Amino acid sequence: MAEEQNLQEDSKKNIGQMGAKIVPRGSKEISNILGDRRSSYNVDGYDRVVVDEITDHKQVGIPLIDKVVIILVVLFTLLVFINFSFTSNDAKEDADIEKTLFITKIVELVILILFVLEISFRILSVGLISYFSDLWAIFDALIIIASIVLIILDLILEGDAFTTISKVLRGIFRFLRLFLVFRKFNQVKKINNAGARYVVRSPVEKVIEIMRDLADQFEDPDIIKQLNWGITHISNNTVYEPIIEGKKSEALGWLYQPQQQQQVSQEFRRSMSSDVQFTDESHLPEQLRQDFEQNILNLDYDYFSLFQKYDSSILTHLMCYYFQKEQLFSSLRMSPESFKKCVDRLAQNYHKDNLYHNVIHAFDVTHTVYFFIQKCNFKEIGKLSKLDYSILLLSAAAHDVDHPGLNNIFLSNTRHDLAMTYNDRSPLEQHHASTLFRYIRETDLLAHFTLSDFKYFREKSINMILSTDNAMHGKDYNKLKARLASNDFDPGSKDKGICFDTLLHAADISNPFKPMKNYEQWTFRVLGEFWLQGDKEKELGLPITMLCDRKTTNVAKSQIGFIDFMVLPYYNTLSQILPQLSEFIVQITENKKAWAEKIEYYQTLLNTQ
């Protein structure tokens, strides 16, 4: 129960905070939010200022209860010093001082009672066991209760014996009360700085912070310029790019030879420029079209039932609906017939036997990416072109194609063909990307793309799919935060690629972002697949991968850890790019509370196996 209450407390602290403030372009408020500790980008004439974690804390402010506690602590401190000064030997017989001391005792008693009320309020908020899990909290409470008892006895009892005892005890408790004062200040500070349960920071963030602080110490513009130059290259992840001095033309040719524009034959140029027209009609079943129209932007969409009727073709129908709705066939000169062939191959090569990594998961991830684009306004923030739409949607649909239901660790440990082919470097994700482009080539899907559009599509799509490897989560997450910490973050241009990667990875880990009726289904599907892998690992005498042992995995705890370590921090960061996402993040914390209530139930199930 203690852990459950602690998790409930964390859930209250972890509610997603708005990471971007919108102010008119050119407004002085841009430079007043927190100096230069921001990045900004422009959408429709408004500058979105993305502030860092320090800014978030300062914007939130101090809760009312903590302001009251601070005031009480100050008054309490004054009373302690008054008592010390008025109980000297020279003041013992002064009637006025005795009257003053009586009044201070009453005031002190009232303040201590208010401290008791404050403790009671916090216990109601976080739970008895959770609050008193801190030994200092127990110490504070004991001091307060003992002090109240001592003051009451001092007021109602008379006699030299008790006066002597009271004098000694008051001296001791006055010292302890002073210690309590500092504890209260620290407690308030701790409460106000509390954010996510787990805070993960990268060295690059610390370096940027140090360099910014250093820049504040100088007035020399040249030094500041050099420091800002360093910050820019660190945040842009370009610190290893060569700096060429002297005659550059020949050196650039050698260094950047792979990136040089390839020559295109005249025949290929003519094929790209041919005047081919395609319609946006995809012959979608009318009943299904209406279903999509009504539910496509709902996170609680019950798409599981669709697969009982349409089987794997539902992914093709969804993709045709999106491409027709956004008029991508005609805009990109893409044949609907080739498109259907390509997506059909993708859908049919998702393994039906997989509990989790199947075509339903592909549908769900694609649906979530479109939710980010439309409902969270990435179409405007990212300044999406029709080509961008096609990249985001096709990459989402293909991101787990031909997944064997086993993770990269298992493939490497068993020397699987995919692990050997891709040298143990994201073998699954490499295979998914390769499979997509094999089907694209076989169906001539992008036959009418220009070379530059094809290269742009291929680069962005491959990077997106590779970003879904959870082993890259920490590294990619820190790169994202580094870019957000820069002064030139631009999701509509230079940072569009990292935003694409972020959206697909966020959609891939989006189960806790969904209402519980969908989330719970996905949880048992993914754990069921994990446990089947764990059974194979046991048979082969291999180390059992985390969460893959059905006899030791507490379902509720596994999901709470998933939320705390991966999903909630990632979504809070993503909301700095997509401010409208913040209103939906509360679903994650509600789901976490629901799992917290089931910890003991699942532990009991494990204990009875």
HELIX and SHEET records of a PDB file:
HELIX    1   1 ALA A    2  LYS A   13  1                                  12    
HELIX    2   2 GLU A   29  ASN A   32  1                                   4    
HELIX    3   3 GLU A   53  VAL A   60  1                                   8    
HELIX    4   4 LEU A   64  PHE A   86  1                                  23    
HELIX    5   5 ASN A   89  ALA A   91  5                                   3    
HELIX    6   6 ALA A   95  VAL A  126  1                                  32    
HELIX    7   7 LEU A  128  TYR A  131  1                                   4    
HELIX    8   8 LEU A  135  ILE A  156  1                                  22    
HELIX    9   9 ASP A  160  ASN A  192  1                                  33    
HELIX   10  10 PRO A  203  ALA A  215  1                                  13    
HELIX   11  11 PRO A  221  SER A  235  1                                  15    
HELIX   12  12 SER A  249  LEU A  255  1                                   7    
HELIX   13  13 GLN A  257  GLN A  259  5                                   3    
HELIX   14  14 GLN A  266  SER A  273  1                                   8    
HELIX   15  15 GLU A  286  ASN A  295  1                                  10    
HELIX   16  16 PHE A  304  TYR A  310  1                                   7    
HELIX   17  17 SER A  313  LYS A  325  1                                  13    
HELIX   18  18 LEU A  328  SER A  331  1                                   4    
HELIX   19  19 PRO A  336  GLN A  348  1                                  13    
HELIX   20  20 VAL A  359  GLN A  374  1                                  16    
HELIX   21  21 PHE A  378  ILE A  381  1                                   4    
HELIX   22  22 LYS A  386  ALA A  398  1                                  13    
HELIX   23  23 ASN A  408  ASN A  413  1                                   6    
HELIX   24  24 ASP A  417  THR A  421  1                                   5    
HELIX   25  25 PRO A  427  GLU A  442  1                                  16    
HELIX   26  26 LEU A  451  LEU A  466  1                                  16    
HELIX   27  27 ASN A  470  MET A  472  5                                   3    
HELIX   28  28 HIS A  473  LEU A  484  1                                  12    
HELIX   29  29 LYS A  496  ASP A  508  1                                  13    
HELIX   30  30 ASN A  511  PHE A  513  5                                   3    
HELIX   31  31 MET A  516  LEU A  540  1                                  25    
HELIX   32  32 VAL A  555  PHE A  562  1                                   8    
HELIX   33  33 ILE A  563  VAL A  567  3                                   5    
HELIX   34  34 LEU A  568  ILE A  577  1                                  10    
HELIX   35  35 PRO A  579  LEU A  581  5                                   3    
HELIX   36  36 SER A  582  ALA A  596  1                                  15    
HELIX   37  37 ILE A  599  ASN A  607  1                                   9    
SHEET    1   A 3 ALA A  20  PRO A  24  0                                        
SHEET    2   A 3 TYR A  46  VAL A  51 -1                                        
SHEET    3   A 3 ARG A  38  VAL A  43 -1                                        
END                                                                             
